[in-house]
Each structure stands twice: as C-alpha cells, then as structure tokens.
Amino acid sequence: MLPHEHRLRSADEFRLAVRRGSRSGGAVLVVHLVRPYVDKATSPPTRVGFVVAKSVGPAVVRNRVKRRLRHLMRDRLVVVPDGSVLVVRALPEAAGAGYRELGAELDRCLGRALDQSSKAV
C-alpha cells in the first residue's frame, strides 16, 4: 500500500500534472510528472495519483489494476525527486496486463518522464 503522505487526492494537482507535466506513454500506461521547483530541504514528499477509467473494465478489474499500480509505485518512490507530483493513467490494455508487464511498463514510462523533465528544468 502507498503511504498516506504520498497519495495525491486534490483534483487541482491531478489537473496540474496532466496539463503541465512531462508525459510518457506506452501501450498500457501513461505517466505525467511535474518536478518540484522548491528547495529540497523544504519540499513535501512525492505525491502519486492513479487514473483508471471505466474503459479499463468493470470495477473488479479497475480495482485490481489500481492495487497493482499502487504496490509497484511504492517501491519506485525513491527514484522520483521529493516534491514531485506524478499521475499514472491506465489504458484499457492494462486490464489484461500481468503484474510483471505493468511493472516493466511503469519503469519504462517513469524513466522517460524523468529524463524529459530533467531536460526541461
């Protein structure tokens, strides 16, 4: 489970990440990342949110995808700079993806988004 302080809940923060963040997508996931513009000493923890639309499948499938993504992201928080806002959006193909496939896709998309955002800063 993702710790409480790392959960993204504000609609404004979701909107900020999707509209202004670095975007990296694949066949299964799309990742939007906004890196912090504040000093590391005062930056809040990284916050992560998930978007799993009804197009992914029925509620059971959507919840399974969200649980898997939350668990996968918990182990990857150390890679993302403190204070970042990250939104992971699952595409309909995520319904049939296994745990390892989701993990590999998350690693690939997250790596590309971090590269893009570091060039923009």
Secondary structure, DSSP 8 states (H G I E B T S, - for coil): ---GGGB---HHHHHHHHHHSEEEE-SSEEEEEE---S-TTT----EEEEEE-GGG-SHHHHHHHHHHHHHHHHHHGGGS-TT-EEEEEE-GGGGG--HHHHHHHHHHHHHHHHHHHHHH-
